[in-house]
Amino acid sequence: MGNTYKKKAKAKATKITKEELQTMQGYVQAINKTQLDIGSIEYQKSTLIFKIGSLQDKLTGYNMDLQKKYGDVSVNIQDGSIKYKEDATVN
């Protein structure tokens, strides 16, 4: 005859522990905060890219003003010295 003793089946858990839940929630909160930070950084990046374009436009316009005053020259940005290009005339 076979063994009639049956092992008692272990009850299946219906919830994770409070500590496990807190750990998971902490990870999800950290992920959400990081995604928010990335969005903020991307916005700052977009704003700075626009600002660079605007500053470049202003520099181009200023260079045109200087070209009217000094002619076709190259200006040393460190000390302000002018290098005249060959065949350039001063207005």
VOROTI-712178 format. One line per 3 residues: their letters; for each residue x, y, z of N, C-alpha, C. Coordinates in nm, 2 decimals, decimal comma. Layout:
N
A> X Y Z X Y Z X Y Z  ...
//
This chain:
91
MGN> 0,08 -0,12 0,00 0,00 0,00 0,00 0,09 0,12 0,00  0,04 0,23 -0,06 0,11 0,35 -0,07 0,09 0,43 0,05  0,18 0,53 0,06 0,18 0,62 0,17 0,06 0,71 0,16
TYK> -0,02 0,71 0,26 -0,15 0,79 0,26 -0,12 0,93 0,32  0,00 0,96 0,37 0,03 1,09 0,43 0,05 1,19 0,32  -0,02 1,29 0,31 -0,01 1,39 0,21 0,06 1,52 0,27
KKA> 0,15 1,57 0,19 0,22 1,69 0,24 0,12 1,81 0,23  0,13 1,89 0,33 0,04 2,00 0,33 0,10 2,11 0,23  0,02 2,15 0,14 0,06 2,25 0,04 0,08 2,39 0,11
KAK> 0,19 2,45 0,07 0,22 2,58 0,13 0,13 2,69 0,06  0,07 2,77 0,15 -0,02 2,87 0,10 0,06 2,98 0,01  0,00 3,02 -0,10 0,06 3,11 -0,18 0,04 3,25 -0,13
ATK> 0,14 3,33 -0,14 0,14 3,47 -0,09 0,04 3,55 -0,18  -0,03 3,64 -0,11 -0,12 3,73 -0,19 -0,06 3,87 -0,20  0,04 3,91 -0,12 0,10 4,04 -0,12 0,25 4,02 -0,09
ITK> 0,33 4,12 -0,14 0,47 4,13 -0,10 0,48 4,19 0,04  0,59 4,18 0,10 0,61 4,24 0,23 0,61 4,40 0,22  0,58 4,46 0,33 0,58 4,61 0,34 0,72 4,66 0,30
EEL> 0,83 4,60 0,34 0,96 4,64 0,31 0,99 4,62 0,16  0,94 4,51 0,10 0,96 4,49 -0,04 0,88 4,60 -0,12  0,76 4,63 -0,08 0,68 4,73 -0,14 0,75 4,87 -0,14
QTM> 0,80 4,90 -0,02 0,87 5,03 0,00 1,00 5,04 -0,09  1,07 4,93 -0,11 1,19 4,92 -0,19 1,14 4,95 -0,34  1,04 4,88 -0,38 0,99 4,89 -0,52 0,94 5,04 -0,54
QGY> 0,87 5,09 -0,45 0,82 5,23 -0,46 0,93 5,33 -0,47  1,04 5,30 -0,39 1,16 5,39 -0,39 1,22 5,39 -0,53  1,24 5,27 -0,59 1,29 5,26 -0,72 1,21 5,34 -0,83
VQA> 1,08 5,32 -0,82 0,99 5,38 -0,92 0,99 5,53 -0,90  0,99 5,58 -0,77 1,00 5,73 -0,75 1,14 5,78 -0,80  1,24 5,71 -0,78 1,38 5,75 -0,84 1,38 5,76 -0,99
INK> 1,31 5,66 -1,05 1,30 5,66 -1,20 1,22 5,78 -1,24  1,11 5,80 -1,18 1,02 5,92 -1,22 1,09 6,05 -1,20  1,17 6,07 -1,09 1,24 6,19 -1,07 1,35 6,21 -1,17
TQL> 1,42 6,10 -1,21 1,52 6,11 -1,31 1,47 6,15 -1,44  1,35 6,09 -1,48 1,29 6,13 -1,60 1,25 6,27 -1,60  1,20 6,32 -1,49 1,17 6,46 -1,48 1,29 6,55 -1,49
DIG> 1,40 6,51 -1,43 1,52 6,58 -1,44 1,58 6,59 -1,59  1,56 6,48 -1,66 1,61 6,47 -1,80 1,52 6,57 -1,88  1,39 6,57 -1,86 1,31 6,67 -1,93 1,35 6,81 -1,90
SIE> 1,38 6,84 -1,78 1,42 6,98 -1,74 1,55 7,01 -1,81  1,65 6,92 -1,81 1,78 6,94 -1,88 1,76 6,96 -2,03  1,67 6,88 -2,09 1,64 6,89 -2,23 1,58 7,03 -2,26
YQK> 1,50 7,08 -2,17 1,44 7,21 -2,19 1,55 7,32 -2,18  1,64 7,31 -2,08 1,75 7,40 -2,07 1,84 7,39 -2,20  1,86 7,27 -2,24 1,95 7,25 -2,36 1,88 7,33 -2,48
STL> 1,75 7,31 -2,50 1,68 7,37 -2,61 1,69 7,53 -2,60  1,67 7,58 -2,48 1,68 7,72 -2,46 1,82 7,77 -2,49  1,92 7,70 -2,44 2,06 7,74 -2,47 2,10 7,74 -2,62
IFK> 2,05 7,64 -2,69 2,07 7,63 -2,83 2,01 7,75 -2,90  1,89 7,79 -2,86 1,83 7,91 -2,92 1,91 8,03 -2,89  1,96 8,04 -2,77 2,04 8,15 -2,72 2,17 8,16 -2,81
IGS> 2,24 8,05 -2,83 2,36 8,05 -2,91 2,33 8,10 -3,05  2,22 8,06 -3,11 2,18 8,10 -3,24 2,16 8,26 -3,25  2,09 8,31 -3,14 2,07 8,45 -3,13 2,20 8,53 -3,12
LQD> 2,29 8,48 -3,04 2,42 8,54 -3,02 2,50 8,54 -3,14  2,50 8,43 -3,21 2,57 8,42 -3,34 2,52 8,52 -3,44  2,39 8,54 -3,45 2,33 8,64 -3,54 2,37 8,78 -3,50
KLT> 2,38 8,81 -3,37 2,42 8,94 -3,32 2,57 8,96 -3,36  2,65 8,86 -3,34 2,79 8,87 -3,38 2,81 8,89 -3,53  2,74 8,82 -3,61 2,74 8,84 -3,75 2,71 8,99 -3,79
GYN> 2,60 9,04 -3,73 2,57 9,18 -3,75 2,67 9,27 -3,71  2,73 9,25 -3,59 2,84 9,33 -3,54 2,96 9,33 -3,63  2,99 9,21 -3,68 3,11 9,20 -3,77 3,08 9,27 -3,90
MDL> 2,96 9,28 -3,94 2,92 9,36 -4,06 2,94 9,50 -4,04  2,91 9,55 -3,92 2,93 9,69 -3,88 3,08 9,72 -3,88  3,16 9,63 -3,82 3,30 9,66 -3,82 3,36 9,65 -3,96
QKK> 3,31 9,57 -4,04 3,36 9,56 -4,18 3,33 9,69 -4,25  3,22 9,75 -4,23 3,19 9,88 -4,29 3,29 9,99 -4,24  3,33 9,98 -4,11 3,42 10,08 -4,06 3,56 10,05 -4,09
YGD> 3,61 9,93 -4,09 3,75 9,90 -4,11 3,78 9,83 -4,24  3,68 9,78 -4,31 3,70 9,71 -4,44 3,71 9,56 -4,41  3,76 9,49 -4,51 3,77 9,34 -4,50 3,89 9,31 -4,42
VSV> 3,87 9,29 -4,29 3,98 9,27 -4,20 3,95 9,14 -4,11  4,06 9,10 -4,04 4,04 8,99 -3,94 4,08 9,05 -3,81  4,00 9,04 -3,71 4,03 9,09 -3,58 4,06 8,98 -3,48
NIQ> 4,18 9,00 -3,41 4,22 8,91 -3,31 4,13 8,93 -3,19  4,05 8,83 -3,15 3,95 8,84 -3,04 4,02 8,85 -2,91  4,15 8,82 -2,89 4,22 8,83 -2,77 4,26 8,97 -2,73
DGS> 4,32 9,04 -2,83 4,37 9,17 -2,80 4,32 9,28 -2,89  4,23 9,25 -2,98 4,16 9,35 -3,07 4,25 9,40 -3,18  4,36 9,34 -3,21 4,44 9,38 -3,32 4,38 9,35 -3,45
IKY> 4,40 9,43 -3,55 4,35 9,42 -3,68 4,45 9,36 -3,78  4,41 9,26 -3,85 4,50 9,21 -3,96 4,43 9,24 -4,09  4,49 9,32 -4,17 4,43 9,36 -4,30 4,45 9,25 -4,40
KED> 4,35 9,21 -4,47 4,36 9,11 -4,57 4,42 9,17 -4,69  4,48 9,09 -4,78 4,54 9,14 -4,90 4,44 9,21 -4,98  4,48 9,32 -5,04 4,39 9,40 -5,13 4,27 9,46 -5,06
ATV> 4,28 9,47 -4,93 4,16 9,53 -4,86 4,19 9,68 -4,84  4,08 9,75 -4,85 4,09 9,90 -4,83 4,01 9,94 -4,71  4,06 10,05 -4,65 3,99 10,10 -4,53 3,90 10,21 -4,57
N> 3,78 10,21 -4,52 3,68 10,31 -4,56 3,70 10,44 -4,48
//
